[in-house]
């Protein structure tokens, strides 16, 4: 999600830079057209930045593939029939004991 936002922002900035390159030779005789096109580009960029700022990023705990960390002595796994599922990641120096299901 963040990478798509970054790509979009880069694309908008490149459009702004390209717009300035194309404005250079044309705008020598008409400074009014240059300022108008620059204003339109700046407004479009500001609108996109506002849209990006209003969207919420997913919290770290809700990201797929990430396991929250837990403290030593806390439950780190749960039995689901014959299987054991992970609840959290034990801190460094400890390991999850699957017999008592706690970080030791």
N, C-alpha and C positions, 0 to 999 in steps of 0.2 A: 504494500500500500504506500509506504513512504517512498519506495523507489519510483513508483509511478508518479507521485507528486513531484519528485525531483526531476524526472524526465520532462514533465509538463512545464515546470518552471524553466528548465534549460531551453526548451523549445520556444517559450515566450521570450526569453532573453535573446535568443538568436534571431527571432523575428524582429525584435526591437533594434538589434544591431544591424540587421539587413535593411531595415527601414531607414536607418540613419545613413547607410552607404548609398542607398538609392536616392535619398533626399539631397545628398551633397551637390551633384552637378546640376540638378533641376532647380534647386532652391537658390542658386546664385542670383537669379533675377527676381525671385518672389519669396521674400522672407515670411510672408503671411501664410503661404501654403505649407511651408516647412513647420511653422509653429503649430498649425492646425493638425497636421498629420502626427506630429510628436505628441500633442495633447491626446489624440485619439488612441495612440499606442500606449501611452502612460495610463490612461483610464482603463483600457482593456487589461493591462497588466495588474493594476490595482484591484479590479474586480476579481480576477483569478486568484490573487493572493488572499483576498478576503474570503473567498469560497474555501480555499485550502485551510485557512485558519479556523473557520467555523466547524469543519469536520473534526470529529473526535478520533483520536488514535486508540486502538484497542489496548486494554491494560495488559501488563506483562503476564499476569496469571492466566488470562484468557487466550493467549497465543497458543496455537497448536504446536505440539512437540516440546513445550517447555514444562518442566516439573518444578513446582515451588519447593523451596528448601524448608527444612524443619530443624528443630533443636535436638540435642542429644537427650535421649530418654522418651521422646515423643513417638507415638505410633507412626510408622513409615510405610506400612503395607496393610492390606486387608485380604482376608481369605474369601474367595468367591467359589465355594464348592471345592473342587480339586485344584483350582488355580489361585494364584496370589497376585493381586494387583498393587501397583505402586501408588501411594498417596503423596509422598514427598521425597526429596533428595536429602540424604543425611549429610551433616556437615563434614568437613575435612577431618580425618583422623578417626572417624566412626564409620560403622557399616550397619546396614539393616539386618537384624537377626530375624530370619523368616520363621523361626520357631515361636518366639514371643512377639514378633511383629513390631519391634521397637529399635530405635537407633542406639547402638551400644559401641 
